Amino acid sequence: MPPAPGFHSQYATQFVTILIAYRLYLDAPSRDVLAASLSGC
């Protein structure tokens, strides 16, 4: 995650978009961090 909390939602959204577009693997710890970040958007 970027150091500035205000960018967490934007970063997580862009990250997931790229994961889906390129069909990339996401490990469980990263999934948990992204899920937590997106739940606060």
ZIBEL-V171972 format. One record per helix or strand of 2 or more residues. SS is the DSSP state (a for helix, b for strand). FROM is the first residue (numbers start at 1). LEN is the number of residues. If there is no record, write none. Layout:
BEGIN
ss=SS from=FROM len=LEN
ss=SS from=FROM len=LEN
END
This chain:
BEGIN
ss=a from=5 len=18
ss=a from=28 len=12
END
